Each structure stands twice: as structure tokens, then as C-alpha cells.
């Protein structure tokens, strides 16, 4: 419910009649209450998502550090140049899916090697 008389879609009084001080004060209180409620809601959403954002930031920094520690030959082997590292970590570089070397490689199971004394 609008507290101002004859309000239009743009929140201006349609007839431009002078408002009483009580109407102005009620309108100001309502707007302030809505602004405070919106601020509290946005703060709650930001606090709820903070751990996930921190975890993603730490993982991205680790990936950047790991890729920056590689030499140029290793980066070339994985198809990156040093200038592409930030974009690769951000997920902005589209990489085609790896195709199997032969038809048996797709269905091959991983064989784990175990030392003789552990077998």
C-alpha cells in the first residue's frame, strides 16, 4: 500500500497536491525501512557465500602458482603459453576433450603397481 495519495507508476503524486508533514514522514519511514531490510538481506547473502568464494579464490591461486612454476617446455606440452595461464585458470580457454589413442584405451582399466613386499 502506498502512503502517498494518488501515486502514479513513477512514485510521484498524480495531482501534485501538497502533502501533510505526517504523510511525508510516513513515506520517509517506509522507504528507510525497505532500504534497511534490503541491506540486511544483501549482507546475509554475501556472508552465506563468503566461504565458497574464499575457497574458490584459494584454489585459483594454487593453480596459478602451480602453472607459473612450470617451465615453458612443460607449458607447451599441455598446450599453454605463459600469457594464457590466467585465462586457463579462470576457465576462459576452451579445450577439446581428449580422444583415446585407440579403441581399447577408452575401456582400459587402471592397473596399480604394488611393491613385491606389499603383495
N, CA, C and O atoms as a Tinker XYZ file with bonds, in Angstrom:
   476  protein
     1  N      0.828000   -1.188000    0.000000    73     2
     2  CA     0.000000    0.000000    0.000000    64     1     3
     3  C      0.865000    1.241000    0.000000    63     2     4     5
     4  O      1.810000    1.353000    0.781000    81     3
     5  N      0.548000    2.146000   -0.854000    73     3     6
     6  CA     1.258000    3.413000   -0.895000    64     5     7
     7  C      0.650000    4.367000    0.117000    63     6     8     9
     8  O     -0.567000    4.441000    0.283000    81     7
     9  N      1.523000    5.086000    0.781000    73     7    10
    10  CA     1.016000    6.044000    1.753000    64     9    11
    11  C      0.723000    7.392000    1.111000    63    10    12    13
    12  O     -0.040000    8.191000    1.654000    81    11
    13  N      1.331000    7.646000   -0.049000    73    11    14
    14  CA     1.058000    8.910000   -0.729000    64    13    15
    15  C     -0.244000    8.812000   -1.500000    63    14    16    17
    16  O     -0.570000    7.761000   -2.052000    81    15
    17  N     -0.987000    9.907000   -1.537000    73    15    18
    18  CA    -2.261000    9.902000   -2.243000    64    17    19
    19  C     -2.040000    9.924000   -3.750000    63    18    20    21
    20  O     -1.140000   10.598000   -4.251000    81    19
    21  N     -2.861000    9.189000   -4.450000    73    19    22
    22  CA    -2.910000    9.211000   -5.914000    64    21    23
    23  C     -1.524000    9.027000   -6.539000    63    22    24    25
    24  O     -1.119000    9.812000   -7.396000    81    23
    25  N     -0.807000    8.001000   -6.114000    73    23    26
    26  CA     0.526000    7.775000   -6.644000    64    25    27
    27  C      0.453000    7.165000   -8.030000    63    26    28    29
    28  O     -0.400000    6.318000   -8.293000    81    27
    29  N      1.340000    7.590000   -8.918000    73    27    30
    30  CA     1.424000    7.008000  -10.254000    64    29    31
    31  C      2.494000    5.936000  -10.244000    63    30    32    33
    32  O      3.040000    5.608000   -9.190000    81    31
    33  N      2.797000    5.387000  -11.409000    73    31    34
    34  CA     3.802000    4.345000  -11.518000    64    33    35
    35  C      5.201000    4.869000  -11.216000    63    34    36    37
    36  O      6.100000    4.089000  -10.901000    81    35
    37  N      5.393000    6.184000  -11.310000    73    35    38
    38  CA     6.720000    6.751000  -11.083000    64    37    39
    39  C      6.901000    7.278000   -9.669000    63    38    40    41
    40  O      7.881000    7.972000   -9.400000    81    39
    41  N      6.007000    6.977000   -8.779000    73    39    42
    42  CA     6.066000    7.354000   -7.364000    64    41    43
    43  C      5.938000    8.849000   -7.152000    63    42    44    45
    44  O      6.357000    9.355000   -6.111000    81    43
    45  N      5.380000    9.559000   -8.092000    73    43    46
    46  CA     5.095000   10.979000   -7.910000    64    45    47
    47  C      3.589000   11.143000   -7.746000    63    46    48    49
    48  O      2.822000   10.439000   -8.403000    81    47
    49  N      3.158000   12.044000   -6.899000    73    47    50
    50  CA     1.717000   12.252000   -6.756000    64    49    51
    51  C      1.115000   12.711000   -8.087000    63    50    52    53
    52  O      1.648000   13.604000   -8.746000    81    51
    53  N      0.017000   12.098000   -8.464000    73    51    54
    54  CA    -0.600000   12.408000   -9.747000    64    53    55
    55  C     -1.203000   13.806000   -9.765000    63    54    56    57
    56  O     -1.138000   14.495000  -10.783000    81    55
    57  N     -1.785000   14.228000   -8.654000    73    55    58
    58  CA    -2.438000   15.532000   -8.658000    64    57    59
    59  C     -1.547000   16.635000   -8.089000    63    58    60    61
    60  O     -1.958000   17.794000   -8.041000    81    59
    61  N     -0.340000   16.292000   -7.661000    73    59    62
    62  CA     0.619000   17.244000   -7.098000    64    61    63
    63  C      0.029000   18.065000   -5.957000    63    62    64    65
    64  O      0.403000   19.218000   -5.743000    81    63
    65  N     -0.880000   17.462000   -5.246000    73    63    66
    66  CA    -1.466000   18.139000   -4.083000    64    65    67
    67  C     -0.425000   18.190000   -2.973000    63    66    68    69
    68  O      0.348000   17.245000   -2.819000    81    67
    69  N     -0.386000   19.242000   -2.215000    73    67    70
    70  CA     0.592000   19.317000   -1.129000    64    69    71
    71  C      0.318000   18.219000   -0.096000    63    70    72    73
    72  O     -0.831000   17.921000    0.228000    81    71
    73  N      1.381000   17.639000    0.400000    73    71    74
    74  CA     1.269000   16.566000    1.389000    64    73    75
    75  C      1.403000   17.154000    2.775000    63    74    76    77
    76  O      2.067000   18.169000    2.986000    81    75
    77  N      0.771000   16.506000    3.690000    73    75    78
    78  CA     0.903000   16.940000    5.079000    64    77    79
    79  C      2.245000   16.446000    5.605000    63    78    80    81
    80  O      2.798000   15.487000    5.069000    81    79
    81  N      2.769000   17.074000    6.629000    73    79    82
    82  CA     4.032000   16.594000    7.204000    64    81    83
    83  C      3.945000   15.147000    7.697000    63    82    84    85
    84  O      4.935000   14.418000    7.633000    81    83
    85  N      2.806000   14.730000    8.176000    73    83    86
    86  CA     2.646000   13.348000    8.648000    64    85    87
    87  C      2.763000   12.367000    7.485000    63    86    88    89
    88  O      3.348000   11.294000    7.637000    81    87
    89  N      2.208000   12.728000    6.317000    73    87    90
    90  CA     2.308000   11.847000    5.143000    64    89    91
    91  C      3.750000   11.754000    4.651000    63    90    92    93
    92  O      4.210000   10.673000    4.283000    81    91
    93  N      4.457000   12.864000    4.641000    73    91    94
    94  CA     5.858000   12.862000    4.219000    64    93    95
    95  C      6.687000   12.012000    5.171000    63    94    96    97
    96  O      7.531000   11.230000    4.734000    81    95
    97  N      6.449000   12.162000    6.467000    73    95    98
    98  CA     7.206000   11.400000    7.456000    64    97    99
    99  C      6.913000    9.901000    7.341000    63    98   100   101
   100  O      7.828000    9.083000    7.436000    81    99
   101  N      5.650000    9.539000    7.137000    73    99   102
   102  CA     5.291000    8.121000    6.992000    64   101   103
   103  C      5.940000    7.529000    5.750000    63   102   104   105
   104  O      6.430000    6.400000    5.775000    81   103
   105  N      5.943000    8.290000    4.672000    73   103   106
   106  CA     6.557000    7.823000    3.425000    64   105   107
   107  C      8.061000    7.643000    3.615000    63   106   108   109
   108  O      8.625000    6.647000    3.163000    81   107
   109  N      8.713000    8.593000    4.276000    73   107   110
   110  CA    10.151000    8.514000    4.512000    64   109   111
   111  C     10.492000    7.322000    5.403000    63   110   112   113
   112  O     11.483000    6.632000    5.167000    81   111
   113  N      9.673000    7.081000    6.425000    73   111   114
   114  CA     9.916000    5.932000    7.306000    64   113   115
   115  C      9.797000    4.613000    6.548000    63   114   116   117
   116  O     10.593000    3.698000    6.761000    81   115
   117  N      8.807000    4.515000    5.667000    73   115   118
   118  CA     8.628000    3.288000    4.891000    64   117   119
   119  C      9.801000    3.054000    3.956000    63   118   120   121
   120  O     10.296000    1.932000    3.843000    81   119
   121  N     10.243000    4.096000    3.295000    73   119   122
   122  CA    11.380000    3.955000    2.380000    64   121   123
   123  C     12.634000    3.554000    3.156000    63   122   124   125
   124  O     13.396000    2.702000    2.698000    81   123
   125  N     12.856000    4.158000    4.327000    73   123   126
   126  CA    14.019000    3.817000    5.141000    64   125   127
   127  C     13.946000    2.365000    5.599000    63   126   128   129
   128  O     14.953000    1.658000    5.568000    81   127
   129  N     12.781000    1.917000    6.020000    73   127   130
   130  CA    12.627000    0.531000    6.478000    64   129   131
   131  C     12.905000   -0.454000    5.336000    63   130   132   133
   132  O     13.551000   -1.481000    5.545000    81   131
   133  N     12.421000   -0.143000    4.141000    73   131   134
   134  CA    12.680000   -1.019000    2.990000    64   133   135
   135  C     14.162000   -1.043000    2.648000    63   134   136   137
   136  O     14.700000   -2.098000    2.309000    81   135
   137  N     14.832000    0.105000    2.731000    73   135   138
   138  CA    16.261000    0.163000    2.431000    64   137   139
   139  C     17.069000   -0.636000    3.448000    63   138   140   141
   140  O     18.011000   -1.335000    3.075000    81   139
   141  N     16.713000   -0.543000    4.716000    73   139   142
   142  CA    17.423000   -1.294000    5.751000    64   141   143
   143  C     17.191000   -2.794000    5.583000    63   142   144   145
   144  O     18.122000   -3.587000    5.733000    81   143
   145  N     15.958000   -3.186000    5.273000    73   143   146
   146  CA    15.669000   -4.608000    5.057000    64   145   147
   147  C     16.448000   -5.138000    3.863000    63   146   148   149
   148  O     16.968000   -6.253000    3.912000    81   147
   149  N     16.539000   -4.357000    2.794000    73   147   150
   150  CA    17.292000   -4.767000    1.610000    64   149   151
   151  C     18.776000   -4.892000    1.944000    63   150   152   153
   152  O     19.431000   -5.832000    1.495000    81   151
   153  N     19.307000   -3.966000    2.719000    73   151   154
   154  CA    20.714000   -4.012000    3.122000    64   153   155
   155  C     21.005000   -5.253000    3.963000    63   154   156   157
   156  O     22.020000   -5.918000    3.759000    81   155
   157  N     20.126000   -5.561000    4.897000    73   155   158
   158  CA    20.317000   -6.746000    5.742000    64   157   159
   159  C     20.268000   -8.019000    4.901000    63   158   160   161
   160  O     21.071000   -8.928000    5.112000    81   159
   161  N     19.342000   -8.093000    3.957000    73   159   162
   162  CA    19.237000   -9.276000    3.098000    64   161   163
   163  C     20.491000   -9.442000    2.252000    63   162   164   165
   164  O     21.019000  -10.548000    2.142000    81   163
   165  N     20.973000   -8.357000    1.653000    73   163   166
   166  CA    22.176000   -8.457000    0.811000    64   165   167
   167  C     23.401000   -8.822000    1.641000    63   166   168   169
   168  O     24.262000   -9.562000    1.167000    81   167
   169  N     23.496000   -8.321000    2.860000    73   167   170
   170  CA    24.611000   -8.678000    3.736000    64   169   171
   171  C     24.550000  -10.159000    4.098000    63   170   172   173
   172  O     25.582000  -10.829000    4.140000    81   171
   173  N     23.366000  -10.668000    4.357000    73   171   174
   174  CA    23.202000  -12.092000    4.681000    64   173   175
   175  C     23.615000  -12.974000    3.509000    63   174   176   177
   176  O     24.305000  -13.976000    3.696000    81   175
   177  N     23.195000  -12.604000    2.306000    73   175   178
   178  CA    23.571000  -13.378000    1.116000    64   177   179
   179  C     25.082000  -13.358000    0.922000    63   178   180   181
   180  O     25.679000  -14.385000    0.598000    81   179
   181  N     25.706000  -12.200000    1.116000    73   179   182
   182  CA    27.157000  -12.091000    0.964000    64   181   183
   183  C     27.885000  -12.934000    2.005000    63   182   184   185
   184  O     28.887000  -13.574000    1.688000    81   183
   185  N     27.397000  -12.942000    3.236000    73   183   186
   186  CA    28.032000  -13.739000    4.282000    64   185   187
   187  C     27.875000  -15.233000    4.029000    63   186   188   189
   188  O     28.784000  -16.014000    4.308000    81   187
   189  N     26.717000  -15.629000    3.498000    73   187   190
   190  CA    26.494000  -17.050000    3.219000    64   189   191
   191  C     27.420000  -17.551000    2.119000    63   190   192   193
   192  O     27.870000  -18.696000    2.168000    81   191
   193  N     27.714000  -16.710000    1.126000    73   191   194
   194  CA    28.524000  -17.159000    0.001000    64   193   195
   195  C     30.011000  -16.906000    0.207000    63   194   196   197
   196  O     30.814000  -17.304000   -0.637000    81   195
   197  N     30.402000  -16.263000    1.291000    73   195   198
   198  CA    31.812000  -15.929000    1.520000    64   197   199
   199  C     32.723000  -17.158000    1.596000    63   198   200   201
   200  O     33.772000  -17.145000    0.953000    81   199
   201  N     32.391000  -18.213000    2.338000    73   199   202
   202  CA    33.305000  -19.371000    2.386000    64   201   203
   203  C     33.546000  -20.004000    1.014000    63   202   204   205
   204  O     34.673000  -20.385000    0.698000    81   203
   205  N     32.515000  -20.116000    0.214000    73   203   206
   206  CA    32.684000  -20.708000   -1.114000    64   205   207
   207  C     33.557000  -19.826000   -1.993000    63   206   208   209
   208  O     34.386000  -20.328000   -2.752000    81   207
   209  N     33.371000  -18.501000   -1.892000    73   207   210
   210  CA    34.189000  -17.595000   -2.694000    64   209   211
   211  C     35.646000  -17.631000   -2.244000    63   210   212   213
   212  O     36.552000  -17.569000   -3.075000    81   211
   213  N     35.877000  -17.729000   -0.941000    73   211   214
   214  CA    37.251000  -17.808000   -0.438000    64   213   215
   215  C     37.904000  -19.104000   -0.885000    63   214   216   217
   216  O     39.068000  -19.108000   -1.284000    81   215
   217  N     37.165000  -20.203000   -0.823000    73   215   218
   218  CA    37.697000  -21.498000   -1.244000    64   217   219
   219  C     38.045000  -21.480000   -2.736000    63   218   220   221
   220  O     39.084000  -22.008000   -3.132000    81   219
   221  N     37.198000  -20.888000   -3.554000    73   219   222
   222  CA    37.472000  -20.793000   -4.991000    64   221   223
   223  C     38.681000  -19.904000   -5.256000    63   222   224   225
   224  O     39.485000  -20.201000   -6.139000    81   223
   225  N     38.817000  -18.821000   -4.503000    73   223   226
   226  CA    39.962000  -17.927000   -4.679000    64   225   227
   227  C     41.264000  -18.641000   -4.330000    63   226   228   229
   228  O     42.252000  -18.517000   -5.053000    81   227
   229  N     41.272000  -19.385000   -3.230000    73   227   230
   230  CA    42.478000  -20.110000   -2.814000    64   229   231
   231  C     42.841000  -21.168000   -3.858000    63   230   232   233
   232  O     44.015000  -21.339000   -4.185000    81   231
   233  N     41.839000  -21.875000   -4.378000    73   231   234
   234  CA    42.112000  -22.891000   -5.399000    64   233   235
   235  C     42.668000  -22.247000   -6.669000    63   234   236   237
   236  O     43.577000  -22.800000   -7.288000    81   235
   237  N     42.147000  -21.108000   -7.059000    73   235   238
   238  CA    42.649000  -20.418000   -8.247000    64   237   239
   239  C     44.078000  -19.945000   -8.034000    63   238   240   241
   240  O     44.898000  -20.030000   -8.949000    81   239
   241  N     44.389000  -19.449000   -6.846000    73   239   242
   242  CA    45.760000  -19.006000   -6.568000    64   241   243
   243  C     46.732000  -20.182000   -6.590000    63   242   244   245
   244  O     47.853000  -20.054000   -7.080000    81   243
   245  N     46.303000  -21.327000   -6.059000    73   243   246
   246  CA    47.157000  -22.522000   -6.107000    64   245   247
   247  C     47.410000  -22.951000   -7.544000    63   246   248   249
   248  O     48.534000  -23.297000   -7.905000    81   247
   249  N     46.365000  -22.928000   -8.365000    73   247   250
   250  CA    46.526000  -23.311000   -9.770000    64   249   251
   251  C     47.443000  -22.335000  -10.490000    63   250   252   253
   252  O     48.287000  -22.751000  -11.284000    81   251
   253  N     47.290000  -21.042000  -10.224000    73   251   254
   254  CA    48.188000  -20.051000  -10.837000    64   253   255
   255  C     49.630000  -20.299000  -10.431000    63   254   256   257
   256  O     50.526000  -20.286000  -11.276000    81   255
   257  N     49.859000  -20.523000   -9.150000    73   255   258
   258  CA    51.223000  -20.768000   -8.673000    64   257   259
   259  C     51.811000  -22.029000   -9.283000    63   258   260   261
   260  O     52.980000  -22.053000   -9.666000    81   259
   261  N     50.997000  -23.079000   -9.373000    73   259   262
   262  CA    51.478000  -24.345000   -9.940000    64   261   263
   263  C     51.832000  -24.185000  -11.412000    63   262   264   265
   264  O     52.887000  -24.645000  -11.849000    81   263
   265  N     50.960000  -23.536000  -12.180000    73   263   266
   266  CA    51.243000  -23.355000  -13.605000    64   265   267
   267  C     52.404000  -22.398000  -13.828000    63   266   268   269
   268  O     53.189000  -22.594000  -14.756000    81   267
   269  N     52.531000  -21.373000  -13.004000    73   267   270
   270  CA    53.663000  -20.453000  -13.146000    64   269   271
   271  C     54.985000  -21.113000  -12.788000    63   270   272   273
   272  O     56.038000  -20.665000  -13.244000    81   271
   273  N     54.952000  -22.166000  -11.984000    73   271   274
   274  CA    56.183000  -22.852000  -11.611000    64   273   275
   275  C     56.686000  -23.781000  -12.721000    63   274   276   277
   276  O     57.841000  -24.205000  -12.690000    81   275
   277  N     55.837000  -24.101000  -13.699000    73   275   278
   278  CA    56.256000  -24.965000  -14.805000    64   277   279
   279  C     57.147000  -24.186000  -15.771000    63   278   280   281
   280  O     57.008000  -22.973000  -15.927000    81   279
   281  N     58.067000  -24.912000  -16.418000    73   279   282
   282  CA    58.887000  -24.236000  -17.425000    64   281   283
   283  C     58.124000  -24.176000  -18.750000    63   282   284   285
   284  O     57.063000  -24.782000  -18.903000    81   283
   285  N     58.692000  -23.430000  -19.703000    73   283   286
   286  CA    57.981000  -23.183000  -20.962000    64   285   287
   287  C     57.753000  -24.466000  -21.760000    63   286   288   289
   288  O     56.733000  -24.589000  -22.439000    81   287
   289  N     58.680000  -25.420000  -21.693000    73   287   290
   290  CA    58.509000  -26.674000  -22.433000    64   289   291
   291  C     57.326000  -27.471000  -21.884000    63   290   292   293
   292  O     56.561000  -28.053000  -22.653000    81   291
   293  N     57.173000  -27.500000  -20.572000    73   291   294
   294  CA    56.047000  -28.232000  -19.977000    64   293   295
   295  C     54.727000  -27.540000  -20.294000    63   294   296   297
   296  O     53.724000  -28.201000  -20.562000    81   295
   297  N     54.727000  -26.205000  -20.264000    73   295   298
   298  CA    53.517000  -25.484000  -20.635000    64   297   299
   299  C     53.142000  -25.752000  -22.088000    63   298   300   301
   300  O     51.967000  -25.918000  -22.413000    81   299
   301  N     54.149000  -25.794000  -22.958000    73   299   302
   302  CA    53.891000  -26.078000  -24.372000    64   301   303
   303  C     53.317000  -27.494000  -24.528000    63   302   304   305
   304  O     52.460000  -27.728000  -25.381000    81   303
   305  N     53.788000  -28.431000  -23.706000    73   303   306
   306  CA    53.270000  -29.805000  -23.772000    64   305   307
   307  C     51.782000  -29.875000  -23.428000    63   306   308   309
   308  O     51.052000  -30.691000  -23.991000    81   307
   309  N     51.336000  -29.031000  -22.517000    73   307   310
   310  CA    49.911000  -29.057000  -22.173000    64   309   311
   311  C     49.107000  -28.054000  -22.997000    63   310   312   313
   312  O     47.908000  -27.883000  -22.781000    81   311
   313  N     49.775000  -27.392000  -23.944000    73   311   314
   314  CA    49.060000  -26.522000  -24.875000    64   313   315
   315  C     48.804000  -25.123000  -24.365000    63   314   316   317
   316  O     47.820000  -24.488000  -24.746000    81   315
   317  N     49.684000  -24.635000  -23.504000    73   315   318
   318  CA    49.522000  -23.281000  -22.967000    64   317   319
   319  C     50.792000  -22.474000  -23.174000    63   318   320   321
   320  O     51.893000  -23.023000  -23.235000    81   319
   321  N     50.624000  -21.188000  -23.279000    73   319   322
   322  CA    51.766000  -20.280000  -23.200000    64   321   323
   323  C     51.668000  -19.561000  -21.859000    63   322   324   325
   324  O     50.632000  -19.600000  -21.194000    81   323
   325  N     52.740000  -18.917000  -21.478000    73   323   326
   326  CA    52.752000  -18.256000  -20.180000    64   325   327
   327  C     51.693000  -17.158000  -20.081000    63   326   328   329
   328  O     51.153000  -16.902000  -19.005000    81   327
   329  N     51.401000  -16.516000  -21.206000    73   327   330
   330  CA    50.397000  -15.443000  -21.180000    64   329   331
   331  C     48.972000  -15.983000  -21.070000    63   330   332   333
   332  O     48.054000  -15.228000  -20.750000    81   331
   333  N     48.772000  -17.267000  -21.328000    73   331   334
   334  CA    47.439000  -17.873000  -21.255000    64   333   335
   335  C     47.114000  -18.448000  -19.883000    63   334   336   337
   336  O     45.997000  -18.918000  -19.663000    81   335
   337  N     48.053000  -18.420000  -18.970000    73   335   338
   338  CA    47.839000  -19.046000  -17.651000    64   337   339
   339  C     46.651000  -18.437000  -16.912000    63   338   340   341
   340  O     45.792000  -19.191000  -16.454000    81   339
   341  N     46.554000  -17.108000  -16.771000    73   339   342
   342  CA    45.390000  -16.569000  -16.040000    64   341   343
   343  C     44.057000  -16.927000  -16.695000    63   342   344   345
   344  O     43.082000  -17.209000  -15.999000    81   343
   345  N     44.008000  -16.917000  -18.028000    73   343   346
   346  CA    42.763000  -17.271000  -18.707000    64   345   347
   347  C     42.431000  -18.745000  -18.522000    63   346   348   349
   348  O     41.261000  -19.106000  -18.397000    81   347
   349  N     43.448000  -19.595000  -18.504000    73   347   350
   350  CA    43.210000  -21.027000  -18.306000    64   349   351
   351  C     42.685000  -21.301000  -16.906000    63   350   352   353
   352  O     41.785000  -22.123000  -16.731000    81   351
   353  N     43.235000  -20.626000  -15.914000    73   351   354
   354  CA    42.769000  -20.817000  -14.538000    64   353   355
   355  C     41.344000  -20.299000  -14.379000    63   354   356   357
   356  O     40.548000  -20.878000  -13.640000    81   355
   357  N     41.023000  -19.203000  -15.075000    73   355   358
   358  CA    39.669000  -18.643000  -14.997000    64   357   359
   359  C     38.668000  -19.452000  -15.814000    63   358   360   361
   360  O     37.466000  -19.198000  -15.735000    81   359
   361  N     39.136000  -20.414000  -16.589000    73   359   362
   362  CA    38.237000  -21.253000  -17.383000    64   361   363
   363  C     37.788000  -20.598000  -18.667000    63   362   364   365
   364  O     36.737000  -20.949000  -19.201000    81   363
   365  N     38.560000  -19.650000  -19.176000    73   363   366
   366  CA    38.171000  -18.930000  -20.380000    64   365   367
   367  C     38.728000  -19.549000  -21.652000    63   366   368   369
   368  O     38.396000  -19.108000  -22.752000    81   367
   369  N     39.573000  -20.567000  -21.514000    73   367   370
   370  CA    40.140000  -21.229000  -22.684000    64   369   371
   371  C     39.390000  -22.530000  -22.904000    63   370   372   373
   372  O     39.371000  -23.401000  -22.035000    81   371
   373  N     38.776000  -22.656000  -24.063000    73   371   374
   374  CA    38.034000  -23.876000  -24.391000    64   373   375
   375  C     39.026000  -24.940000  -24.825000    63   374   376   377
   376  O     39.834000  -24.719000  -25.727000    81   375
   377  N     38.962000  -26.087000  -24.183000    73   375   378
   378  CA    39.866000  -27.189000  -24.505000    64   377   379
   379  C     39.047000  -28.337000  -25.071000    63   378   380   381
   380  O     38.054000  -28.738000  -24.462000    81   379
   381  N     39.437000  -28.875000  -26.217000    73   379   382
   382  CA    38.703000  -30.028000  -26.748000    64   381   383
   383  C     38.909000  -31.244000  -25.847000    63   382   384   385
   384  O     39.953000  -31.397000  -25.213000    81   383
   385  N     37.917000  -32.082000  -25.807000    73   383   386
   386  CA    38.015000  -33.295000  -24.995000    64   385   387
   387  C     39.077000  -34.211000  -25.587000    63   386   388   389
   388  O     39.193000  -34.335000  -26.806000    81   387
   389  N     39.849000  -34.851000  -24.716000    73   387   390
   390  CA    40.903000  -35.752000  -25.171000    64   389   391
   391  C     40.283000  -37.004000  -25.786000    63   390   392   393
   392  O     39.367000  -37.603000  -25.222000    81   391
   393  N     40.786000  -37.379000  -26.925000    73   391   394
   394  CA    40.292000  -38.587000  -27.582000    64   393   395
   395  C     41.215000  -39.743000  -27.215000    63   394   396   397
   396  O     42.418000  -39.536000  -27.054000    81   395
   397  N     40.687000  -40.945000  -27.080000    73   395   398
   398  CA    41.533000  -42.092000  -26.749000    64   397   399
   399  C     42.500000  -42.406000  -27.887000    63   398   400   401
   400  O     42.203000  -42.162000  -29.056000    81   399
   401  N     43.655000  -42.949000  -27.526000    73   399   402
   402  CA    44.671000  -43.275000  -28.518000    64   401   403
   403  C     44.183000  -44.383000  -29.443000    63   402   404   405
   404  O     44.412000  -44.326000  -30.651000    81   403
   405  N     43.518000  -45.384000  -28.892000    73   403   406
   406  CA    42.930000  -46.445000  -29.717000    64   405   407
   407  C     41.591000  -46.857000  -29.102000    63   406   408   409
   408  O     41.193000  -46.341000  -28.057000    81   407
   409  N     40.918000  -47.770000  -29.748000    73   407   410
   410  CA    39.587000  -48.145000  -29.262000    64   409   411
   411  C     39.626000  -48.868000  -27.929000    63   410   412   413
   412  O     38.637000  -48.848000  -27.196000    81   411
   413  N     40.747000  -49.510000  -27.589000    73   411   414
   414  CA    40.855000  -50.224000  -26.320000    64   413   415
   415  C     41.205000  -49.293000  -25.161000    63   414   416   417
   416  O     40.971000  -49.637000  -24.002000    81   415
   417  N     41.757000  -48.131000  -25.457000    73   415   418
   418  CA    42.199000  -47.235000  -24.390000    64   417   419
   419  C     41.022000  -46.671000  -23.612000    63   418   420   421
   420  O     41.151000  -46.389000  -22.421000    81   419
   421  N     39.875000  -46.503000  -24.265000    73   419   422
   422  CA    38.716000  -45.932000  -23.588000    64   421   423
   423  C     38.175000  -46.889000  -22.530000    63   422   424   425
   424  O     37.691000  -46.453000  -21.485000    81   423
   425  N     38.257000  -48.188000  -22.797000    73   423   426
   426  CA    37.701000  -49.168000  -21.869000    64   425   427
   427  C     38.757000  -49.768000  -20.947000    63   426   428   429
   428  O     38.431000  -50.576000  -20.077000    81   427
   429  N     40.006000  -49.384000  -21.125000    73   427   430
   430  CA    41.076000  -49.971000  -20.315000    64   429   431
   431  C     40.942000  -49.530000  -18.866000    63   430   432   433
   432  O     40.582000  -48.390000  -18.576000    81   431
   433  N     41.234000  -50.443000  -17.979000    73   431   434
   434  CA    41.192000  -50.128000  -16.559000    64   433   435
   435  C     42.593000  -49.770000  -16.089000    63   434   436   437
   436  O     43.590000  -50.171000  -16.690000    81   435
   437  N     42.646000  -49.024000  -15.026000    73   435   438
   438  CA    43.927000  -48.618000  -14.477000    64   437   439
   439  C     44.528000  -49.795000  -13.720000    63   438   440   441
   440  O     43.860000  -50.413000  -12.891000    81   439
   441  N     45.791000  -50.105000  -14.007000    73   439   442
   442  CA    46.496000  -51.163000  -13.298000    64   441   443
   443  C     47.397000  -50.514000  -12.275000    63   442   444   445
   444  O     48.265000  -49.710000  -12.615000    81   443
   445  N     47.191000  -50.860000  -11.037000    73   443   446
   446  CA    48.006000  -50.277000   -9.972000    64   445   447
   447  C     49.211000  -51.180000   -9.710000    63   446   448   449
   448  O     49.086000  -52.391000   -9.531000    81   447
   449  N     50.350000  -50.558000   -9.696000    73   447   450
   450  CA    51.582000  -51.316000   -9.406000    64   449   451
   451  C     51.811000  -51.296000   -7.910000    63   450   452   453
   452  O     51.715000  -50.255000   -7.261000    81   451
   453  N     52.119000  -52.480000   -7.369000    73   451   454
   454  CA    52.313000  -52.622000   -5.942000    64   453   455
   455  C     53.704000  -53.219000   -5.715000    63   454   456   457
   456  O     54.092000  -54.140000   -6.432000    81   455
   457  N     54.447000  -52.727000   -4.755000    73   455   458
   458  CA    55.764000  -53.337000   -4.479000    64   457   459
   459  C     55.621000  -54.808000   -4.099000    63   458   460   461
   460  O     54.592000  -55.214000   -3.559000    81   459
   461  N     56.667000  -55.618000   -4.383000    73   459   462
   462  CA    56.583000  -57.071000   -4.137000    64   461   463
   463  C     56.382000  -57.384000   -2.660000    63   462   464   465
   464  O     55.657000  -58.319000   -2.320000    81   463
   465  N     57.004000  -56.627000   -1.793000    73   463   466
   466  CA    56.876000  -56.950000   -0.363000    64   465   467
   467  C     55.464000  -56.633000    0.143000    63   466   468   469
   468  O     55.070000  -57.151000    1.188000    81   467
   469  N     54.691000  -55.798000   -0.565000    73   467   470
   470  CA    53.337000  -55.476000   -0.128000    64   469   471
   471  C     52.310000  -56.449000   -0.692000    63   470   472   473
   472  O     51.179000  -56.498000   -0.211000    81   471
   473  N     52.687000  -57.220000   -1.699000    73   471   474
   474  CA    51.735000  -58.131000   -2.348000    64   473   475
   475  C     51.539000  -59.371000   -1.603000    63   474   476
   476  O     50.767000  -60.231000   -2.028000    81   475
